[in-house]
Amino acid sequence: MKNSPWWRDAVVYEIYVRSFADASGDGVGDLQGIRSRLPYLAELGVDAIWLTPFQPSPMADGGYDVADYRGVDPLFGTLADFDALVADAHAHGLRLIVDVVPNHSSSAHPWFQAALASPPGSPERDRYIFRDGDAPPNNWTSVFSGPAWTRLPDGQWYLHLFAPEQPDFNWRNPAVHEEFLDILRFWLDRGVDGFRIDVAMGLYKDADLADVPPSEEGFQSRSPIWSQPEVHEVYREWRKVLDSYPGDRAAVGEVWTDTAEDLALYVRPDELHQSFNFAWLEAPWSATAFRKIIDDTLAAVTAPTWVLSNHDVVRHITRYGEGSLDPSAGLARGRAALLAMLALPGSAYLYQGEELGLPEVKDLPPESRQDPIFARSKGELLGRDGCRVPIPWSGDAQPYGFSPGGAGPWLPQPASWAALTAERQAGDPASTLAFYRRVLELRRSLRGTLPDAIAWLEAPGDALMFTRGELICAINCGEEAVPLPPHREVLVSSGNGEGTSLPPNTAVWLRSA
């Protein structure tokens, strides 16, 4: 355990670059803004930060439409700013992970512009997926709503599993492989500690572009779109590159699968180091659901990860509160779920602002929304802007210290966030921020002393209790208090769990008797 690589039990903090901290005063987060908040992150107690894309992009999808994989968009700074951020992060004891987007590029990428300027059948077009025909080549639909094919004036169609401004690469072309190996080396040479791989299961498509059967729509492991067997060879290539650098450089995949067994295929010893465990993120507030996911994950995956929120989903504070008549239930459940998550073997990924108890912002005005999901669905789907509202740092009014000089943030912040700023919570020992700091400090003190396995305890009602060495974790998802198991002392509670019983919507760490 003491010699395990850093990523195996790390706590990684996701930074959505546009919304974390703005140093330039234009209302958009940037790299210098992140640098200014590194002391906050170090004090929070995380081990690493993950940056969403900051490379040059037209921002058709918040930076996930990359036009240049080896640069920094002027909106966010310069390569010199990035190098300084890497150095400062390391000086604060923080590892740094960057996003890589290999499934698709921006339509503004030089390769795609060259494809548009070249005839059908040309080498330039072969770097993407083009097909002839009077009708779309198949029935595939975009993840962002609408068709997955767009027709050019010359009659050919090109594939985009997301927005039309995000054409999919043809990974059956060796040039694509070589390009991304070089991109990895570019950032590794600049000192990054690893990569988060966007749409990691989507690189290869069925060679015949077969239709998706009606029963297999969505992120299905055995669809003609996702998790084709050839994708694993890509990650074997990438693993060799990562292993050739010192310092345990790591890669975590954004992989949506149907089962933990399918997920485990991506983290075989010669492939990715980790893969996100979205089953945990999608679970309802239920001890039964939590236990099944824990059992399935620990049985199948050797380096598990746990995550409650990210930049693509409704914040978990809001998800957990839906359907409850108690307005405080979402936050209480969110704090309890964090405690349960951090007690499990493996690593945990936090999303910026969850340590402040930020809820989803559901009432953004239509004219401020920028997510392509909202536009492509003609407003029927709200999209992901609600979890991307900029962080409130200080003060009593927008922009809450996010931008200097009072510049308006790129997405409006609610008035209610005046009570949730980092500045206000830092001085309150009962705040969610203080709770996160306390739990992360305790988890770090236990690192290397706990086994990589758990044992279940009998638990009454809708509660869950397990041991991990001398640590006991109990979480009550029910509506009635339940008795705590025998223990020597209470280490930390997400709420009022200091007595002999555990209230509803509460979790606790105990030292075994």
N, C-alpha and C positions, 0 to 999 in steps of 0.2 A: 504493500500500500504506500509506504513512504517513498518508493521509487517510481510510482506511477507517473505517467505524463500529465502535464498540467491540465489538459483539457478533460481528463477522465472524470474529475469531480469539480470542475470550475463552475462559478456563477458568472454568466456572460450577460452583459447589459446591452440591449439593442438600442442604437441611436438612429432615429429617423432624421437624417441630417437637416432637412428643410425646417424641422420643427423643434430642434433641441435648444439652440442658442444662437442669436444673431449678433455678430460683432461689427458688421459693416453698416448697420442702420438702414438696411433696405427692406426689413420686415421678413427676411428669409434667413433661416439658419445657415451657418457656414462653418468651415474648418477652424477658423480662429475662435469662433464662439465655443466650439467644443473644447479647444485648448483652455479657454478661460474657466471652464467648468470641471476640469480634470480633478482638482482638489475635492470637489463635491463627490465625484464618483469614487475617488479613493477612500474618502471618509464613509461613504455608503457601505463599502466593504465588498465590492465586486472584484472579480479577478481579471476580467477582460471586457472590452467593448467591441461591438460589431457595428460597422457603419453601413447603412444602406447606400446605394450608388450615388457617387459624387462626380462621376466622370462626365465629360461633355455630352449634352443631351438636349433635344428640343422640348423635353419634359411632357411628352404626350402621355406618359404613364409615370409621372413622378420620378424620372431618372432611370426607370427600368427599360427605357428605350435608349440604349447607349450608342452614341455616334462615334466615339473614340475611346477605346478600351485602355489607353495608356496616358490619360491626361486627367485634368481637373477642370470642371466647368467653371468659368469665371464667376458664376453666381455663388460658388462655394469657396473660391480662392485660387491658389496656384499649386503647382507641384512642390514648390518650396514650402508653402504652408502645410502641405501633407507631410513632407519630410520632418518638419518641426513638430507636427502633431505626433508622429510615430516616436520621435525622440522623447518628447515630454511624457507621453503615455508610459513608455518604458521607465522613465525616471520616477514616475509615480507608482511603479510596480504593476502596471496594467498591460496586459497583452492587447493586441489590436487585430481584429478580423475585418476583412472587407468583402463586400458583395462581388460576385462575378456572375454575369448573365449570359450563359452559353446557348440557351435555346433560341434566342432571337436577338437581332440588333435593332437599332433605329433605322427607319427608312431613309434617314439622312446619312447613314454610314457610307463611307466611300465605296465599299464593296457593293452595296445595294444600288447606289447611284450609277456605278459602272454597269451593273446588271441591267438597269433601265435603259442605258445608252447602248446596250449590246443586243444583237438579234437572238431570237429563240435558238436554243441548242448551243449557245456559246459557253466557253469556260466560265465567264463571269456570271451567267445565270445559274450554272451548276453549283455555285456556292450557296444557293437558296433553293427552295422547292417550287419550281414552276411546272405547270402542266398545260397541255392544249385542251381544247374542247369548246363546244357551244354552251355547255352547262358546267357548273362547278364540278370538279373531279369526284367529289363524294359528298356525303351528308354531314360532314364535320361542322360543328358550330364553335364560335369563339367563346372562351371562358368569360369574356366581357360582354356577351350577348351579341346576337346577330351571326351572320355567316363567317366562316373561317377562311374564305377565299375572296380575293379581290381581283377583278379582271382589268388588264391593261388595254390600252387602245389597239395594240397589235394582236389582241385576241387571247393571249396567254393569261392564265390565272396564277397567282402566287398565294402561298399558305401563310396565314398568321393566326396562331392559336389564341392570340390576345387581340390587341388593337391593330387596325390596318397599318399603322405606323411602326409595327413591330414584326417585320417579316422573319419567318423561321429559317434558321440555317439548315443546310443539307449536310448532316453529319456523316453521310456516306461518301463525302468528298474528303480525301486526305488533307487537302489544304486547310480545311476547317480545324482538323485535329492539330496541325502544326501551328496555326495561328493562336489557338488557345493555350497550347503549351508555352509558347513564347510570352503570352499575356501573363500567365502565372509566374513565369520567371521574372518578368518586369517588376511585379509588385513584391515578390519574395526578395529580390535584390534590394528593394527599398526598405526592407525590414519588417514587412507584415508577418504576423504570426499564424495566419491561416485565412481561409475563405469560407464564406457561406455561399452555397451554390443555388441560384434561383432555378426553380422548375427542374430540379435535378433528374426527375424521372421522365422528362419529356423530350430529350435530345433526338433520339431515334424515333421514327414513325414506321408503321408497317410498310414493307417494301412495295406492296401492291396498293397502298392507300385504300384499303378496304373500308366499306361503310361501317359505322358504329351501330351495332345492334341496339334496338330500343332499350333493352334491359341493361345495357352497359354504358349509359350516358354518364358523364362526369369523370372523376379521377378514379377510374377502375384499373386495377393492376393488369388485367388481361384484355384491355381494349386495344384496338389497333393504333391508338394515339400514345398511350402511356406505358412506361416500364417495358419497352422492348428489350429482349435479352442482350442486344448489342451494346446497350448503354453501359453495361458493366465493364466492358473493355476500356471505355473512356476513363473510368475512374481508376482502373489499374494503371493506365498511362499516367494519370495525374498523381497517383500515390507514389510512383517512382520519382517524380519530380520533387514532391514534398519531402520524401525521405532523403533526398540528396542534399537537403539544407539542414544546418544544425538547429537545435532548439525546439524539437518536437513541433514542427509546423503542422497544422491540422486543417481538415476540411469537414464541414457539416453540410449535409444536403437537405434542401427543402424537398422532401419526398412524401407525396400523398399515396398511401397504399390502402388495401382492404384489410390486411391482417398484419400482426406483428411478425409473422414468419416472412411475409413479403418484404417488410421493412428490413429485416435482418440480412437479406441478400445484399443490401447496399453497404453494410458495415462488416463484410468479411475481412479477414486480416490483410488482404492486399488491395482493398478498395477504400471507401471513405472511412474516416475515423468515427464519425457520428452521423446520425440522421434525426431530424426533428420527429418527435413523437406526438403527432397531431391528435391521436386518439384521446390523450389526456386533455388537450385544449378543448376538444369538442364534447367532453363528457358533461352530462347534466349534474346538478347538485344532488348526488346520490352515493351513499356508501357502497351500495351494490355495484354501481357502475365503476366507481373508483377502484374497488377491489379487483374486478375482472381485468381492467386495463393494467393495473400493477402486475397481476399474476401473468397475463399474456406477455407483457413487455419483458419482465425479468426472466421468463422462461425462454424467450427467443432471442433477445438482443443483449450482446455482451457489453456494450458501452451505451447504456440508455441515456436519453435526455428527457427533460420535463419542461413544459412551457404552458403558461396560462393565457398569454396575450401576445400579439405582435401587430405589425402595421397593416395587416390584411383582414383583421377580424374585429368584431365588436368587443370593446374592452370587457374583461371578465367581471369587473365590479358591476357593470350593467347587466351582463348576461345572467349572473347569479341572482340578481334582484328581480328579474322578470317573473311575474306571477305571484310575488309576495306582497302582502298587504303592509308589511313593515318596511318603511323607506330606508331603514338602516341595515336591512338584511344583506343587500349586495356587498357592502363594504365588509361587514362582519364575516360573511362567507368567503370573500376574497382573501382576507387576512388568514382565515383558517386554512384555506386551500394552499396558500403559500407555505404555511408551517408544515403541512403534510408533504408537499412537494419537496421541500428542502431536507426532509428527513430520509428521503429515499436514496438508494445508491445511484450514482451517476451524476450528470451535470444538469444545471438549471439555466434557463434563458429567461431573463426579465425584459419587459418592454418599458421604454422610457415613460415616466409618469405614473406607473403603477405603484411606485413607492410613495407617491403622494395621494393615492386613492382616487385618481382621476377617473370620472365616469365617461362614457361615450357621449359625445355632443350630437344630439339627434335633431336639433332645430336650426342647423345651419341654413342660411338663406340660399335658395337655389342659385342665385347669381354668383355666390362665392364658391360653390362646389367645383372642384377641378378633376375629380376622379373620372376616367373615361367610362367606368361602369355606369355612372349616373347619366352621362350624355348618350351612350350607345343604347341604353334601355329607355331613353326618352323620359327619364325621371321616375320610372317605375321602381328602379332599384337605387337606394340612396348611395351605395358605394361605400368607400372606406375613409372618406374625409373625416368622419366623426371621431375616429381614433387617432387622427393625425394633427389635431389642433395643437398649436405651439404650447410649450411648457410654461406654466406660470412660476416665475422665480421669486418675485418680490412686489411690494406695493399693493395698492387697493384698486387699481383700475388697469385696463388694457393699455399697453402690452405686458403688464406684470413683470417688468424687467427682462422680457425676452429680447427686446431691441433697445439700443441706446437712442436717446433723443425722442422717445415716445413714438417712433414709427409704428404704423399699424401693421400687425402681423398678416401673413398671407392668407390665413384663415382666422376668422374672428373668434375670440375667446369669450366664454360666458362670464357674466357678472358674478355668478356664484363662485367662481374660482378664486376670488379675493381671499376666501377662507382656506384655500388649499395650497397657497404658495409655499415654496420650499423655505423661504425666510420665516414665515409664520410657524410652520410646523417644526422647524429646527429647535425652537425654544419651548416646545410642548412635549413633555415626556410621554404623554398619552397619544400622540399623533401617529398616523400611519408611517410617516418617515422615520420617527424614532423607533417604531416597532421593527421596520425593515433593518435599520442599522443594528439593533439589538440582536435580531435573529441571525443576520449574516455574520456578525462578530462571533456569536456562539457556534454557528456552524463551522466557521474557520478554526475555532479552538478545538473542535472535535475531529477535524480532518486528519486522516491517517490512523485514527483510533477505532474506527467502526468497520465491521465487515461489509462485504459487498452483497450480503444476503439479509433478508428479513424473515421473521417468523410471526405468524398471525396469532393474536390472542382472541379468546372468545369475547364478543362485544354485543351488548344488548341493543335492541331497537335498530335504528338506522345510523349506527355508529361503526367506526372502523378503528381497530387498535392493532398495532404491531410493534415488535421489538427489533432493534438493530444493534446487537451487542448490548451494552448497558443502557442504550437510549430506548425509551418507550414513546411512541407517538400515538395519540388518540384524537380523533376528529368526530364530532357529533353533527351529522347531517339531518337529524330528526327534529321533532318539535317538542320533545320533553328532555329534561336533564337526565343524564345517565351516570352511574357510579364510576369513578376512576379505578383503574386496576391498582393493586398494591405497588407502592413506590417509596423511594427514600426521600426525594425532594422534587419540587416543581422547578424546572429549568426556565421555561418561558411559556406564556399563554397568549393566544391571540385575542382573548377577551377576559372575562371574569372566570378563570378556571383554577383559582388558587385553593379551593376547598377540597371536599371529598367527592364532589360531583362535577360533571362537565356540562355546562349549559348548551342549549341548541346553538348552532351556527358558530361553534367554537372548536379550536384545536389546542392541544397542549403537548409540550415535550416534558417528559419525566425521566428521572434517573431511577433505574430499577432498584428494588429493595435488596 
